[in-house]
Amino acid sequence: MWLAGIRELDLTQHCLKTFAESDRHHVDTKLRRQTLRLPTTNPPVAWYLCALPIPWDWSRNAHLAFEYAPGETWEGDALVRGLGVRLTNAHPISGWGEHSIPHNAPRRTSRLYRTCRNWQFAWWLRSHRDIPDAPPFAAKDIGEEGPEQLAFA
């Protein structure tokens, strides 16, 4: 289970990497109930909660996209029954899914990307919110043959 505050997109990736360098908040997967206080100053464009069941079953993955909304409260399940969420000063973002991916999007024909709910939501964000692309990987000081030295600790 993880919670990411989305500020940038990387649509060349799927799963959590779709959200590039995102704000990450610790979710204790051992606790049955918990309260997370998210920052209200400089909030990300949206938040995304993802929880994978054990044993893993794709159809039971829980997903909830939401955004800061002062004064609003929402309570319900995170896309699947069983993971109840209560949002205060936020509301869920709905209406996204596989239909959010443009028909001409690169990687749309790849099952890994097309069925990834994070990637689906990222495309929704691309068309409905002002969210930048993550800067490309900066390959500084790397020649054509690759890095001169690799060190592993």
C-alpha positions as CSV (number, residue, x, y, z in Angstrom):
1,M,0.0,0.0,0.0
2,W,1.3,3.4,-0.9
3,L,0.2,7.0,-1.1
4,A,1.7,9.4,-3.6
5,G,1.2,13.2,-4.1
6,I,1.4,13.8,-7.8
7,R,3.3,16.8,-9.1
8,E,4.7,15.5,-12.4
9,L,3.9,12.7,-14.9
10,D,6.2,10.3,-16.8
11,L,3.9,8.5,-19.3
12,T,6.8,6.4,-20.5
13,Q,6.4,4.4,-17.3
14,H,3.6,2.5,-15.6
15,C,2.6,1.8,-12.0
16,L,4.1,4.2,-9.4
17,K,6.8,5.4,-11.8
18,T,4.0,7.0,-13.9
19,F,3.9,9.7,-11.2
20,A,7.7,10.5,-11.5
21,E,9.2,11.9,-8.3
22,S,6.1,12.2,-6.2
23,D,5.5,13.2,-2.6
24,R,5.4,9.9,-0.6
25,H,3.7,9.6,2.8
26,H,4.2,6.6,5.0
27,V,1.3,4.2,5.2
28,D,1.7,1.6,7.9
29,T,0.3,-1.6,6.2
30,K,0.2,-3.4,9.6
31,L,-2.4,-1.0,11.1
32,R,-6.1,-1.8,10.5
33,R,-7.0,1.9,11.0
34,Q,-4.8,5.0,10.7
35,T,-5.0,8.7,10.1
36,L,-2.7,10.5,7.8
37,R,-2.3,14.3,7.9
38,L,-1.4,15.6,4.5
39,P,0.2,19.1,4.0
40,T,-2.2,21.8,2.9
41,T,0.5,24.2,2.0
42,N,1.8,23.7,-1.6
43,P,-0.4,20.6,-2.1
44,P,0.3,18.3,-5.1
45,V,-2.1,18.3,-8.1
46,A,-3.6,15.1,-6.8
47,W,-3.1,12.2,-4.4
48,Y,-3.2,8.6,-5.4
49,L,-3.7,5.7,-2.9
50,C,-2.9,2.2,-4.1
51,A,-3.3,-1.1,-2.1
52,L,-2.5,-4.6,-3.4
53,P,-4.2,-7.5,-1.6
54,I,-2.3,-10.5,-0.3
55,P,-2.5,-12.9,-2.0
56,W,-2.2,-10.6,-5.0
57,D,-5.3,-10.5,-7.3
58,W,-5.4,-7.7,-9.9
59,S,-9.2,-7.4,-9.7
60,R,-9.0,-6.7,-6.0
61,N,-6.4,-3.9,-6.2
62,A,-7.7,-0.8,-4.4
63,H,-7.1,2.6,-6.0
64,L,-8.3,6.1,-5.0
65,A,-7.4,9.3,-6.6
66,F,-8.3,12.5,-4.8
67,E,-7.5,16.2,-4.6
68,Y,-7.4,18.9,-2.0
69,A,-10.9,20.5,-1.5
70,P,-11.2,22.8,1.6
71,G,-14.4,22.2,3.5
72,E,-15.4,19.0,1.7
73,T,-15.7,15.5,3.3
74,W,-16.1,12.2,1.6
75,E,-16.4,8.6,2.9
76,G,-16.4,5.4,0.8
77,D,-14.4,2.5,-0.6
78,A,-11.2,2.9,-2.6
79,L,-12.5,1.5,-6.0
80,V,-13.0,-1.9,-4.5
81,R,-15.1,-3.0,-1.5
82,G,-13.2,-3.5,1.7
83,L,-10.8,-0.6,1.9
84,G,-12.8,2.2,3.5
85,V,-11.4,5.8,3.3
86,R,-12.6,9.0,4.9
87,L,-11.3,12.2,3.3
88,T,-11.5,15.5,5.1
89,N,-10.8,18.7,3.0
90,A,-10.5,16.6,-0.1
91,H,-12.7,14.8,-2.6
92,P,-12.2,11.8,-4.8
93,I,-11.5,12.2,-8.5
94,S,-13.7,9.9,-10.6
95,G,-14.5,9.4,-14.2
96,W,-11.1,8.1,-15.3
97,G,-10.3,4.7,-16.6
98,E,-9.0,3.0,-19.8
99,H,-11.2,5.4,-21.8
100,S,-8.9,8.2,-20.5
101,I,-6.0,7.0,-22.7
102,P,-5.9,8.6,-26.1
103,H,-6.3,6.1,-29.0
104,N,-3.0,7.3,-30.4
105,A,-1.0,7.2,-27.2
106,P,2.3,5.5,-27.3
107,R,2.2,2.2,-25.4
108,R,-1.6,2.1,-25.5
109,T,-1.5,-1.3,-27.2
110,S,0.7,-2.7,-24.4
111,R,-1.4,-4.6,-21.9
112,L,1.0,-3.6,-19.0
113,Y,0.3,0.0,-19.7
114,R,-3.3,0.0,-20.9
115,T,-4.6,-2.0,-17.8
116,C,-2.4,0.0,-15.3
117,R,-4.9,2.2,-13.3
118,N,-2.1,4.6,-12.4
119,W,-1.3,5.1,-16.1
120,Q,-5.0,5.5,-16.8
121,F,-5.3,8.2,-14.1
122,A,-2.1,9.9,-15.4
123,W,-3.7,10.3,-18.8
124,W,-6.9,11.7,-17.1
125,L,-4.6,14.2,-15.3
126,R,-2.9,15.1,-18.6
127,S,-6.2,16.2,-20.1
128,H,-8.0,17.6,-17.1
129,R,-5.3,19.3,-14.9
130,D,-2.3,21.5,-15.5
131,I,0.4,19.0,-14.6
132,P,3.9,19.0,-16.1
133,D,6.0,16.2,-17.5
134,A,8.9,15.0,-15.4
135,P,12.2,16.3,-16.7
136,P,14.0,13.8,-18.8
137,F,16.7,11.7,-17.2
138,A,19.9,13.8,-17.1
139,A,22.7,11.6,-18.3
140,K,25.5,13.9,-17.1
141,D,29.1,12.8,-17.7
142,I,28.1,9.6,-19.4
143,G,29.9,8.9,-22.6
144,E,28.7,6.7,-25.5
145,E,30.2,3.6,-23.8
146,G,28.4,4.2,-20.5
147,P,29.7,5.3,-17.1
148,E,33.4,5.0,-16.4
149,Q,32.9,3.4,-13.0
150,L,30.1,1.8,-11.1
151,A,30.3,1.4,-7.3
152,F,28.0,-0.7,-5.2
153,A,27.9,-0.4,-1.5
